[in-house]
Amino acid sequence: MTASGLVRFTTHAALWLVCVPGCTRGRSDGASAAASSSATRVTTAAPLGSAAVFTNETRPGMVLIPGGALVAGSSPETQPRRADRELSGEQVILKPFFIDVFPYPNESGAIPKTGVTQAQAAALCAERERRLCTELEWERACKGPSNLTHAWGQRFRVEWCGLGVTNSEHPSGLRVACRSEFGVRDLHGGPFEWTASPWLRGNAPGQFAVRGGNGVDAELVGRCANAEPRVGTAKSAALGFRCCAGPTNKAEVILALETGPAFSAVEPPDPKVAARLLALLPDTARAQLDAGAPEVQRIWRWRPLPADPIEVLGVCTRARGASHCGLLLARDTPGRPVFLTFALTGSFLAAPLLDDEPRRLWVAVGTGSAAKRRVIRYSAGRVELGTPEPRRKKRRSDAGELE
């Protein structure tokens, strides 16, 4: 199929790439394996060469971002990440564009302008013969030519952009290390920034993607891939913008989020899935199971987020007349399954219980007077085990019902 047609890649989900005549494909041949559990569509709207004259321009206070490949979002094994908000490391080709060095009013030493709606931000950019950036243009300016996790590099540094707080108001240019490889400044640590991109993750009419910003969960917010939804009419002291110029890149992030129960049994268990994920069981977990060959007894599927299904395998061994069981949690990502954690349950295997909050599971540990329960928490792609705690005793309410 030619570049002017529709190219579809299918792995665990579908990736759509649409090009008009003359555009180049915005994926490498091996990128299909990186498709997430969501459907993603990326669109480009003009030949890369169409901006050749534009790139000879100079614009005071702006940085020219050259055309090239953006590795958009983050790979499924990356932590932290937001599977329901980010592409899964897809390669997207963008045309050149200009972007302001600082947030509006784009002046070193000025306090970034906040308290404007998305439409008002777009109008202020238009007064300068500029426009709001798209969210993937913003991400490209942040990641730089090396497609880094953070504007300043791969290693998280809370101090370089003053991350970890909310409503941080400070003059532009105050933190000299808070810059991308392209020389764009203060992409994080200050207000979130409006973009021109509508929020197309699931059904959210009237919302737009904002990028950058600050927050208590500094490592999560401080990534170039992080995105947040905001209603277009919202005004906030923590919400500003910066402007771009040049032909608009039409690439969009569209995630068709999966639907299904938050926790359910997989019946019957697929022996190929069982074997593939059991091979991930580390030696430390095998040692907890004692001697004997581990066997998969049950498989459940946990959806703490619609776009991040996790397989929960009930695994047991039998040696010297005794059983030893536990839960193996893993992502069955096509081509690269990922081990998450292992929870030993003891001599029996009981189905985990879903909490009222779908990002928590409870698992029974031990029996009799030693019986306890243990929480399994999901947070930004991470799966963590809590400390075993006494099981709650059922009590009767005034109406005589067990609660």
N, C-alpha and C positions, 0 to 999 in steps of 0.2 A: 504494500500500500504506500502511496506517495505521501509526502509531507503535507499535502493539501487536504488529505482525508482525515479520518478518525482512527486513531490507534488505541487499541484496548489491550491492557496487560492484566492478566488474572492470576492471582496467587490465592491468599486467604480471602482477599476481597478484590475489588476492581479499581484500577487506576485509569482515568481518562485523560488523554492529552489531545487537545484540539489545536490545530495550526491552520492559519489561512495561507493561501499560496505564497511561497517565498520564504516562509519562516523555517527555522531549523528545529529539529526535535529537541525538547528540553529535558531529555533523560539520557543517561548512559545505558548501553545495552544490558548491563548487569543490575540496573536499578530496580527491576521489577520485583526482585526478592525482598526489597525494603518496604513494599507496600504494607500499610497498616491494616488493622481489622476494620477500617472504615473505607468508604469509597471516596476517592479524591479526584478532583478534576482541576487541571491547570490549563489556562488559556493564554496564548500570546497573540498579539494583534497586528504586528508589522514586521517586515524584514529587519534583521539586525543592521544591515547596511544603510537603512533609511536615516540613521542619526549621524552619518559621517560628517555632514556640514556642521551640525549642532555641536559636535565634540570639539570643534575648533574655537568655540566661544569661550570667553572668560566672564565670570559673574562674581563681583566682589561679595565676600561673605558667604560664598557657597563652595562646596566641594564637588568636583566632577567624579561621579562613580562610573567607572568604565563598564561597558557591557561584558557579561560573562556569566558563569555558572554559580547559582546560589544553591547550596545544599539546605533546603528549607525544612524547618522543624528539627526533630531529633530522632535518632534511631530508637527502636523499641526497647533495647536493652539499657538505654541511658537512664540514669537517675540523678536528680529528679527530672520528671517530665510530666506533661499533661496530655494524655493520649486523646482526650476528647476535644483538644484545642489546637493540636499541632500536627503538621505533616510528619511522616515517618522517615525523614532524611531524603526526601525526593529532590532530584536535581532539576532545577528550573533555570532556563536561560532568560536573562533580562537584558534589555537594551540599555545604553548609557542614559544617565539622568544627573541632574544637579540636586543637591540637598543642602539646606542651611547648616552652617557649622554648629550653631547653638539653637536652642528652642527660641521661638518668637518672643521678643522682637529681634533675635539674632544679634545681640550685642554683648561683648565681653563686659562683665561687671553689672549687667542689667538683671533684674529679677524677672524670670520667665512669666509671661502673661498667662493667667488662668481664669477660670470662671466664665468660659464661653462655651456655647453649644458647638456641635460639629459643623452646622451650617455657618455660624458666625466665624468659626476658625477658617473655613474655606473662603469666606468673603474677605477676611483680612489678608489671606494669601493672595487672592485675586487682585486686591488693591496694589500689590507689588508686582503684578504680572507673573504670579507664581500660582501654585496649587498645593493642596494637601498631598502628602506622599501616600502611596498605597502601602499596605502593611508589609508586602514582600520587598518593596523598595527599601523600606525602613530596616527590615531584617538584613538585607544585603549590605546596607551602609554600616550596620552594627557588626556583622560577622567578618567583614573585610574580605580581601582576596583569598585568605587562608581558611575561610569558613569556620571561624573560632566559635566556641561556646559562649564566651563573654566578649564584650567589646575589646577588652584589654588582653585577652588570652584564654587559654584553656583552664587555668587554675583559678578557682574562685577566691576572690579577695574582697572582703566586705568593706575595707577602708578606702579602696581606691575611688569609689563613687559615693561613699557615705551611705551605704545600703543598710537596711535593717530597721528603718523607721518609717512612719507615715507622715504625710504633709510636711516634707522637708523643703523649706524655702531658703534658698541661698543664691547668691549672684552667679550668673553663668561664668564659666571659666575658672571658678575657684579651685577646683581639683584638676590639676594639670595631667594627672595620670588617667583620668576618666575620659578616654578617647579610643576610637577604633583605629585599625591599621590605615584606613582611608583618611584619618584626621578629623572625623566627625566627633564633636565633643558633647559631654553631658547627656548621653543617650539613656543613662540610668542615674538614679540618685535624686532626681527632682520629680516634677509632675509626670504622670502618664501623658501620652501624646495621642491626640486624635489622628486617625488616618482616613483616607477616602474610601476604605474598603468596608462594605457591609459585612456583618457577622453572619457567615454562612455555615455554621456548625449546627446542624439540626434546624429546628424551626424557631427563629428568633427575629421576627419582622421588626424593623425600626431600630435595630441595634447596629453599632459599628465597632470595628476592632480598634482598640487602643494598644499602644506598645510602650516599652520602657518603664518609667515610673520607679516606685520605691514601695517597700512593704516589710512587714515583720519577718515573713519567710524570705529572707534575703537571697539565699542561694537559688530558690525557684524563680523569684521575680527578676533577679539580675541576669538571667540568660537572654540572649538575643532572640531565641525562639518563643519566649513567653508572650502570650497574647491574652487580653481581657475583653469582655463585651461591655459596652456601655450604650444606654439609650441615647439616641442622637440629640435629644433635647436636654440632656443632663448638663448641669453646671457645677463645678467643684473647684475648690482651691487646690486640689490634687490632680487637676486635669488641664493640660495645656496643649501645645502643638508646635510643630515646625513645618516649614514649607519646602516643597520641591519644585523643580522646573524641568522643562523638556517634554518630549513625547511620553505620554503615560504608558507604563507597562500594565497590560491588562490581566496579568496573571492573578488568579484568585485562589483562596483556600476554601474548598467546599468539602466538608466532612458529613457524609450521610451516616449518622450514628446508628449502631445496631440496636435492635429491640429484643427483648427476651427477659425471662425471669432473672432476678438478681442471683439466685442460687438454685441449682437443679441437678438431679442425677443424670448422668450420661448412660443411657440404656439402649442396647448393650454396650459395654466398654469396647472401644476399638483396640484390638491387640497390637496394631502397628503403632498407634499413639502411645499405648502403655509401654511398649518396648523402647520407643524413642525417648520418652521422658524418664523412664526408669534408669536409662543409661546415664542421666545427669546426676543421679544420686551420689553425693560425695562420700569419700571414705569415712569422714567423721560421722555421717549419718548411718552408714553401714555398720560402723562399730557400735552405735547405740542400739541397733537392731540385734546385736549379738550374732552368733554364728548362724549359718544357713543362708540359702539363696532367697533374696527378697522377691516376693510375688505381688502383683497388683490385684487387689481384691475388688475395689470399687473406684469409679471415677465420677467426680462432680465438676460442674462448671460454675465458677464464681465470676460475676460481673460487678465489681465494685464501681466501675465506670462502664457506660455502654460501649466505649471503644477499646476497652482493655480487658478482654476475657482471660481468666486465669484457670488453668486446670488443677484440680485438687485430687491427688491420687492416694487412695488408702492402700498402704503397703504393709505386708506382714512377712515375718520369717517364722520358722518353727524349728527349734533345736532342743535336744535333750528333754523332749516332752513338754516344752513350754513355748507359747507364742509371744512374739514381740512385734508390736505394730506402731505405725506412725503415719503422718500425712506429709506427702511431698507436694509442694506447690511450684508450678512452673508455667511459663508462657510457651505455648506451642507455635511460636512464630515460624512461618514457612522458611525452611532452609537454615534456621539458626534458633532452635529452641533454647530457652534461657531458664536456668535453675534460679528459684527465688528463696525458698527456705524449706526447712524440715522441722516438724513438730512431733516428738515422740509421745505416744498416747499410753503405752504400757502393754498389758497382756490382751487387750481387746481393741476392736476398731468400731467406733461409733460415728455416725454421720455428724459432721459439724453443724452448728446451728447459726443461722443468719441473725444478726442483731437488728434492732429497729433501724439502725444506721447501716446501710448496705456496704459500707466500707469496713465493717467489722464482722468477723466470724468468731464463734466460741467453740472450743474443742474440749471434750472431757479427757481428763488425765488421771490415771490410776483407778482403783476400785475400793469399795468398802470405806473404812474410816480414813483411808489415805486419799480418797477421791477429791480431786480439785478440778478447776476449769482454767482454761488459758485463752486469752484473746489473741487473734491474728488481725493486725491492723494494716490497712492500705492507706498510703499517703503519697501522692505525687509520684506514682510509679514504684514506690518502695513497698515491700511487704515485711512487716516486723512482728516478732513474737513478744507477747507480754509475759510477765512473771506469773507462774501458776498461783492461783488464789483459791480460797475455800469456795466450794460450790454454794450457791444460795439455797436456803431451805424454803420450800413452799409454805405459805401460810394462808390461813383462811380469812377472807374479808368479812365484814359485818354481815354481808349477804350470804355467807356460808360458801362462797366460791373460792377455789384455789387460785392464788395469784403469785 
